[in-house]
Amino acid sequence: MARQHARPCAAVAGGLKVLRLCLLLIVVLCACDREAPPGRDTAQTVPIGQGMGIDPDSGFARATLPRAFEFPADHGAHPAYATEWWYFTGNLHTDDDARFGYQLTLFRIGLVPGAAADDSDWRTSQIYMGHLAISDIGQGLHHSRERFSRAAVGLAGAQSDPLRVWLGPWSIDGTPGGTFPIRLKAEDNDIAIALTLERGDRPRVLQGEQGLSRKGAAPGNASYYYSHTRLPTRGEIRIADRHYRISGNSWFDREWSSSALAADQAGWDWFSLHLDDGRDLMFYRMRGKDGVAQRFSSGVLVDAEGTTHALSLDGVKSEPTRTWQDENGVAYPVAWNLSIPQHALELHIEAAFDDQVMRHTVRYWEGAVVVSGSHSGTGYLELSGYAN
């Protein structure tokens, strides 16, 4: 937001130091896993563009060259890097067509490079943060929660074989020997998800240059990034005392890095779309402080057979068509036109409803969208750096 939080997640160098300090103080004071209260005072939040800037001299490893990915190992944590996330979103529906979006993202945030000394079970060099959200599209209501914990005494952590990432009662659990199906479970008072994600027929996508996704010109301003773009999903969600049996498709992103946005970068606009003709589209628009898309913007189109087609800024025209203001007067572009002539795509992307802001320690807009135009579909949109 995780987002470079999935995609990029930083705008000013040193911003992650502030977030790390806040998280460390929370963990020291609580000495246990912590559930952030809903509806927290927005004055206490950190814009996502500010929240994860990395000092180049911090000692963390940096993503500079393509690497060989190894599975299942790369499903697990990479503590040599400053941040990483396991990111899931999806558009789901009931048999009678009640529609919902969801997000579950677990972040690992390194306080110092590498693993902690093993002289105490309580000692840790890692903090975990989680974001859970359900968008009730029919009611136009966005429910979101946040959780923190230190990665000690079993409170939070990650392993690779089988895939397991947990943060208190929130968990991502893969299947031994094959990763899929993946089961997502998260509950926080009045909202909960319990979902099973199948692999489907799409291959894993290595984003960017064989999995190296560059976000800026400086060496190391990049991440290692792979995706599973269309995962058939079924299960149950709960809002208050109402339970819904649902099905649909999910998107799974994995990303780790130690990068910071450049001084002239404000944030990004990130699209993940499931088109009804079977194609999947990801495009992130790196945005300068002048609001103009920068040359490191890129993406991928995955056709129904699983073949990938790289997208660059030159081949994609993206234009916001409508903004919505939150209670602080922050304007978010919640409707867009996306034109990709080479692939005969002329898309209009509209928020399923406007207020899908994540009002937590890191503040950003993340929500379900509807696609129309030359093709129809559903997806998710992430907007960062607007609250800076």
N, C-alpha and C positions, 0 to 999 in steps of 0.2 A: 503497500500500500502501500502494503504492504506493498508496490505497486511502483530507488526505483521502486516501490512496492509493486509487485508484479509489473513488470516493465521497469521503469526507473523509480527511485524513491528518495529524492533529496533535492534541495535547491540551494541552500547556503551552507558552505563548509562550516563545520562546528555545530550544525543543528542537531545531529545525532548525539553529540556530547550532552546537549541540554536534555534530550529525551532519555538518554542513558542515565544521567544523574537523577532525573525524576523517577525513573523506574527503580534505580538502586535505593533511593530513599524510601519508596513505597515498600520495597521488599524488606529492607532493614527494619522499618517500623512495624510491618505486619508479621514478619518472620514466618510467613505461610503464603499459600496461594490467595490471591485477592480478586474479588469480583468488583469491578467498578460499578458505581451506582448508575442506573439509567437516568437520562436527561440531565447529565452533569452540566454545570455552569460553563457556557461556551467560552467565557473569558479565560478558562483554565486550559483550553485546548491548544495544541500545536498544529499549524497547518501541515499537511502531509509533505508539501514541498520543502518545508523547513525541517521536518522531523528526522531526516536520516542523512544528513550531510556527513561525510567521512573525511577526516584529516589524512592527507596522503602520507604523512609521516607517522601514522598511528601504529605501524607494525603489522597490520592485517595484510593478508595476501590480496592481490588484485587480479582481476580478469584482464589479461593483456593479449593472450593468444588463444586460438582454438585448442581444445583439448579432446582427448578420447573420453567419452562418457562410459561409465561402467555401471551396470545394473545387476543386482539391486542396490549396490553401494550408494549410488547417487540419489536414491530416494531418501537417504538419511541425511544427517546434519553434516555441515562443513565448517567446523569451528575455527579454521584458519581465516575465514572470511567474516566480515563484520555483520552482515545481515543476510537473512534468507527467509523464504516464506513458502508455505504450501497453501495454495489458493484455489478455492472452488467456488464457482457460481453456477446458477442454472435457472431455467424457466420451466416451471412445473404446472400441472393442472390436474383437477379431479375429473372423474367420469362425467360430471355435469358441467364441466368447463369453467369452474372457478379457478382463477389463475393466480400464481404466486411466483415471485423470484426469491432466491436465497443466496447468501454469501457466507462461507466459513473460511476464514484465513487464520492460520497460525504462523506467527513470526518468531524467529530466533534472533536475538540481538546480542552480539558479543560485547562484553564490557572491556575485556582485554583479549589479545589474540590467544588462541589455543585453549587447551583444557586446563582446568584449575588444579592446583596441588591437591593430593589425596589425603592430607592430614586431618581432614574433618569432613564428615558426611554433609555438613551444611555449607561447605565452601563451594562456590561456583563462579565461573567466568561467563555464564550465560543467563539471560533473562528471556522468558517467553511471554508474548503478548498475543491475545486472540481477539478477533472480531467476528461476531455472529449477527446476521441480519435476515429478516424475512420481510419481503415487500408483499403486502396484501393488495393486489392490483384492483380487485373489485371494490374494495373499501377506500383505496387511495391512502393507505396507512403504512408507514415504514417503522418497523420495530428493530432496534439494534442494541447490542450489549458488548461489553469489553471485559477482558479478564487478563490478569498478570500473574506470573509466578517465577520464582527462581528455579533453575534447573538443578535441584538438589533434593535429596531424600525422597525421590520418586514423585515430586510434585509436578514436574514437567520434563519433557525431553523428547528425543527422537531416536529411532533405530531404523535400520535399512532392510533387514531380512528376518521376518517379514516387515514390510513397511508398518511403522507405528509412530505416530506423533501424538502427544497428549499434553493437555494443559488442564490440570484438575479433572473435572468430569467431561471435558471436551476432548474428543479423540478422532483420529484418522487411522483406520486399521485396514491394512492390506491382507492378502491371502498368502500364506506360505507357499513358496515355489513359483508364484506367478503374478503376484501383486494384486491382480484383479480377481474377483470383485473387491472394491474398496468400500468400507462402511464408515459413514460419517455419523457421529453422535455428539450432540451438544444441547444442553438444557440450561436455561437461566430463568428461573421463576416462571414468567408468563409466556415464554416462547421456547420451542424445542424443535430439533430436527432429528430424524433417524432415517438415514438414506442408504441405499445400496447402489453403487455405481458399477456397471459392467463395462468391459473394455470396448465392446462394439467392434466395428470393422475398420477403424481408422488407425494408422500407424502412429507411433510417437513422432512428434515434430520437433526437430532441433531448430530453434529460432536463430535468425541472423546468419552469421558465418559459421556453419557447422556447430551451432549452439552458443557462439560468442555474439552477444547482442550489444553493439556499440551505441552509447548514448551521447558521446561528445568526442571532441578531438584529442583531449589530453589522454596520455597513456593510462590505461586502467579505468577510464570512465566507461565501463562496460559491465556486463553481467554474463553469467552462464545461465542459459534459459532454455527449457524445453516445455512442451505442452502436450496434453491429450485433449483434443479439441471437441470431441462429441462422444460423450459417455452416456448411454442409456441409463436412466435413473428411475428408481421407484422407492416408495417408502411412505413415511408419515411425517407431517409437520403438525405442530400444535401452536395455537395462539389463544392465550387465556385458557378457557376450559373447552375449546373447540378443537377437535382432532380431524385432520384431513388426510385421506389416502390419496397419494398423488403419483404421477409419473411424468416423464419428460426427458430432457437432455441437460447434461452438465458440462462445464469446461474446467480443466485442471491445469494450472500453471505451476511450475517449479522454477525458482530463480534464486541465485545467490551472488553476492558481490560485495565490494568494499568501495563503491564509487560515490562520487558527489556530482551534482549537476554543476555545470560551468557557471561563471559569474553572470553570463548574459542569458541564462536559461531560467524561466519562471516555473515551469512544470510541464505537464503532458496531458493529452487527451487520448484515452485508450479504448478501443472498440474490440469486442469479441462477439461475433454474429454467427448464428445458425440460419442459413438461408433454406427456404423450402424446397429448392431444387437439389438439396443434399450437399451443397458447398458450405465450407466454414471459412470465415474471414477474421483475421486479426490485423489491426493497424494501430500503431501508436504514433502520435503526432507530438514530437518534441517542440515545445513552444518557447520562443524567446520572450524576453521582457517586453518586447514591442508587440507581442501577440501573434507574430508570424511563425509559421511552421518552419523548423530548421532541417537541414539536409540529413541529419541523423534519424529523422522519422522513417519508419519502415514497417513492414508487416509481411503477412503470408496469406495466400489463398489456397485452401485445401479442397480439391475437387472430390466428387462423390466416390471416386475410385481410390482416394488417398494420395494422389499425386500433388506435390506442393509447387506453388508458383510464388517466387519472391516478389515483394512489392516495395518500391522505393518512392520517395517523395515526388519524383518526376512523373510517375505514372498514376498518382492518386491526387485528386483535387478534393480537399475537405473544406467545408464552409459552414459555420454555425448559422442557423436561421432563426433561432429564438433563444432568449435568455430568461431565467427565473431568478428572483432575488430571495435570499433567506432573511431571517429576522435581523441579521446584522448588516443587511444591505449588500452582501456579497452576491454578485451576479454570476450564475453558472449557465453555460450554454447547453441547454437540455434538448435541443433539436439541431440536426445537422443534415446537410446533403453531402454524400460521398459519391464521387464519380471516378470510375476505373474503366476508361474506354477500351483498353486492351482486352478486358474480360467481359465487355458488354454489360457493365454494372452501373446503374444510375439509381442510387439508393437514397431514400429519406429515412432518417433515424430519429425517433421521437421517444422521449421518456414515457414509460408506461403511466407514470404520474410524476409531478415535478419534485416534491420534497422527499428525496432519498439521500439526504446528507448524513454521513457518519459523524456525529457530534461527540467525539471522544478525545482521548489524549492526542491522537493524530486526527485532524479534521479534513475530510474530503467528501466529494459526491460520488456515490457508487450505487448504481441501480439498474433495474430491468428496463429494457427498451423494446420498441416495436419497429420493425422494418417494413417499409412499403416502397413503391416506385417500380422499377423494372422487375424486382423480385420482392417477395415478402419473406418475413422471418421474425425471429426474436433474438435477443442478445443481452449483453451487459455493456455499460459505459462507465468509465472511471475518469473523473475530472480532478486534477490536482493543481495546487499552486494558486488557486483563485482566492483563497482566504488569507494569503500572505499579507 
